Amino acid sequence: MVPEPQAEPLLRAGRLMLFAPDRAVDAPLYWQQWKLDSPALAAVTDAVTETAAAALRR
């Protein structure tokens, strides 16, 4: 399974193919981190969740 944004150019180039184009498999994604009070870790978490929210389908 490849996320749509990553698969799209490969599909266009013919390097990937859809086995069942009429079926989608949605999987919940989770971000896990240690319970530390770290400004650096908080910044990484914010960046990951913001980017995922913008790039992934809901």
N, CA, C and O of each residue as an XYZ file, in Angstrom:
232
protein
N       0.851     -1.169      0.000
C       0.000      0.000      0.000
C       0.897      1.231      0.000
O       1.861      1.323      0.760
N       0.557      2.159     -0.859
C       1.334      3.386     -1.011
C       0.361      4.553     -0.901
O      -0.690      4.534     -1.542
N       0.686      5.569     -0.104
C      -0.186      6.735     -0.020
C      -0.373      7.387     -1.393
O       0.543      7.407     -2.215
N      -1.574      7.918     -1.622
C      -1.896      8.516     -2.924
C      -0.880      9.552     -3.401
O      -0.461      9.493     -4.557
N      -0.463     10.508     -2.546
C       0.497     11.509     -3.048
C       1.807     10.885     -3.515
O       2.439     11.396     -4.439
N       2.217      9.798     -2.894
C       3.459      9.130     -3.283
C       3.237      8.260     -4.526
O       4.135      8.133     -5.358
N       2.063      7.668     -4.653
C       1.789      6.747     -5.760
C       1.481      7.464     -7.070
O       1.771      6.939     -8.145
N       0.906      8.636     -6.992
C       0.421      9.322     -8.188
C       1.462      9.438     -9.304
O       1.164      9.061    -10.437
N       2.670      9.942     -9.032
C       3.642     10.040    -10.133
C       4.069      8.669    -10.660
O       4.353      8.526    -11.849
N       4.114      7.677     -9.798
C       4.503      6.334    -10.228
C       3.414      5.698    -11.083
O       3.710      4.970    -12.030
N       2.153      5.973    -10.752
C       1.047      5.479    -11.572
C       1.091      6.113    -12.956
O       0.925      5.428    -13.966
N       1.317      7.435    -12.998
C       1.391      8.139    -14.291
C       2.541      7.617    -15.140
O       2.428      7.539    -16.363
N       3.647      7.259    -14.496
C       4.823      6.768    -15.225
C       4.704      5.294    -15.591
O       5.560      4.763    -16.299
N       3.660      4.631    -15.121
C       3.485      3.220    -15.418
C       4.329      2.296    -14.561
O       4.465      1.114    -14.874
N       4.896      2.818    -13.485
C       5.747      2.000    -12.603
C       4.939      1.295    -11.530
O       5.423      0.351    -10.907
N       3.694      1.752    -11.307
C       2.753      1.100    -10.403
C       1.457      0.886    -11.157
O       1.171      1.570    -12.140
N       0.674     -0.078    -10.682
C      -0.659     -0.259    -11.237
C      -1.630     -0.551    -10.103
O      -1.260     -1.086     -9.059
N      -2.884     -0.183    -10.341
C      -3.935     -0.438     -9.364
C      -4.504     -1.831     -9.609
O      -4.904     -2.154    -10.727
N      -4.539     -2.652     -8.568
C      -5.093     -3.993     -8.703
C      -6.613     -3.983     -8.641
O      -7.273     -4.767     -9.324
N      -7.160     -3.107     -7.833
C      -8.615     -3.002     -7.690
C      -8.976     -1.527     -7.648
O      -9.231     -0.989     -6.571
N      -9.003     -0.855     -8.803
C      -9.198      0.594     -8.820
C     -10.548      1.051     -8.269
O     -10.706      2.214     -7.897
N     -11.516      0.145     -8.218
C     -12.833      0.523     -7.709
C     -12.962      0.302     -6.206
O     -14.032      0.529     -5.640
N     -11.901     -0.130     -5.560
C     -11.939     -0.383     -4.112
C     -10.841      0.413     -3.418
O      -9.702      0.471     -3.882
N     -11.205      1.015     -2.312
C     -10.224      1.759     -1.513
C     -10.139      1.120     -0.134
O     -11.118      0.577      0.378
N      -8.972      1.194      0.444
C      -8.763      0.700      1.806
C      -8.275      1.886      2.626
O      -7.159      2.371      2.436
N      -9.114      2.340      3.527
C      -8.729      3.436      4.415
C      -8.210      2.858      5.721
O      -8.797      1.929      6.277
N      -7.124      3.403      6.200
C      -6.526      2.940      7.455
C      -6.264      4.142      8.346
O      -5.671      5.123      7.898
N      -6.696      4.083      9.599
C      -6.401      5.191     10.491
C      -4.895      5.266     10.770
O      -4.223      4.245     10.917
N      -4.394      6.473     10.839
C      -2.982      6.690     11.138
C      -2.860      7.318     12.515
O      -3.695      8.129     12.917
N      -1.834      6.944     13.220
C      -1.619      7.456     14.572
C      -0.195      7.972     14.688
O       0.734      7.399     14.119
N      -0.034      9.050     15.425
C       1.291      9.603     15.726
C       1.543      9.318     17.196
O       0.800      9.775     18.064
N       2.595      8.561     17.468
C       2.921      8.223     18.855
C       4.240      8.877     19.233
O       5.149      9.000     18.411
N       4.329      9.291     20.479
C       5.566      9.869     20.982
C       5.657      9.627     22.474
O       4.658      9.372     23.146
N       6.865      9.712     22.970
C       7.045      9.572     24.396
C       6.425     10.758     25.088
O       6.318     11.841     24.512
N       6.023     10.558     26.307
C       5.391     11.630     27.062
C       6.491     12.469     27.731
O       6.746     12.358     28.930
N       7.118     13.298     26.922
C       8.176     14.183     27.389
C       7.758     15.621     27.128
O       7.107     15.914     26.125
N       8.127     16.495     28.012
C       7.863     17.915     27.799
C       9.085     18.499     27.096
O      10.011     19.001     27.732
N       9.063     18.419     25.766
C      10.208     18.843     24.967
C       9.730     19.782     23.860
O       8.911     19.393     23.028
N      10.239     21.014     23.848
C       9.858     21.936     22.774
C      10.210     21.394     21.382
O       9.452     21.599     20.435
N      11.334     20.716     21.251
C      11.727     20.170     19.953
C      10.755     19.081     19.508
O      10.354     19.041     18.345
N      10.377     18.204     20.425
C       9.431     17.139     20.098
C       8.058     17.716     19.783
O       7.369     17.217     18.894
N       7.656     18.747     20.492
C       6.376     19.403     20.218
C       6.387     20.031     18.819
O       5.378     19.983     18.115
N       7.505     20.611     18.417
C       7.608     21.211     17.081
C       7.528     20.145     15.997
O       6.884     20.360     14.970
N       8.173     18.995     16.208
C       8.103     17.901     15.242
C       6.673     17.379     15.150
O       6.170     17.138     14.052
N       6.021     17.204     16.284
C       4.634     16.729     16.304
C       3.730     17.688     15.551
O       2.896     17.256     14.755
N       3.881     18.973     15.790
C       3.068     19.973     15.083
C       3.305     19.900     13.575
O       2.356     19.954     12.793
N       4.557     19.780     13.174
C       4.875     19.721     11.747
C       4.282     18.473     11.095
O       3.741     18.546      9.992
N       4.382     17.338     11.769
C       3.851     16.089     11.204
C       2.334     16.155     11.097
O       1.778     15.807     10.055
N       1.652     16.593     12.149
C       0.188     16.614     12.110
C      -0.338     17.656     11.116
O      -1.341     17.407     10.446
N       0.307     18.798     11.010
C      -0.129     19.816     10.047
C       0.079     19.338      8.609
O      -0.789     19.537      7.759
N       1.220     18.712      8.337
C       1.499     18.232      6.998
C       0.553     17.087      6.625
O       0.057     17.029      5.500
N       0.308     16.190      7.560
C      -0.607     15.075      7.301
C      -2.022     15.593      7.051
O      -2.712     15.108      6.154
N      -2.448     16.558      7.826
C      -3.800     17.110      7.649
C      -3.947     17.761      6.269
O      -5.020     17.708      5.668
N      -2.885     18.362      5.777
C      -2.951     19.019      4.473
C      -2.824     18.038      3.318
O      -3.390     18.268      2.249
N      -2.087     16.944      3.515
C      -1.749     16.056      2.395
C      -2.637     14.823      2.291
O      -2.802     14.276      1.201
N      -3.206     14.380      3.396
C      -3.945     13.121      3.372
C      -5.447     13.362      3.288
O      -5.971     14.373      3.755
N      -6.108     12.398      2.680
C      -7.571     12.457      2.544
C      -8.210     12.099      3.881
O      -7.709     11.230      4.594
N      -9.303     12.756      4.222
C     -10.019     12.441      5.463
C     -11.085     11.421      5.212
O     -11.795     11.030      6.139
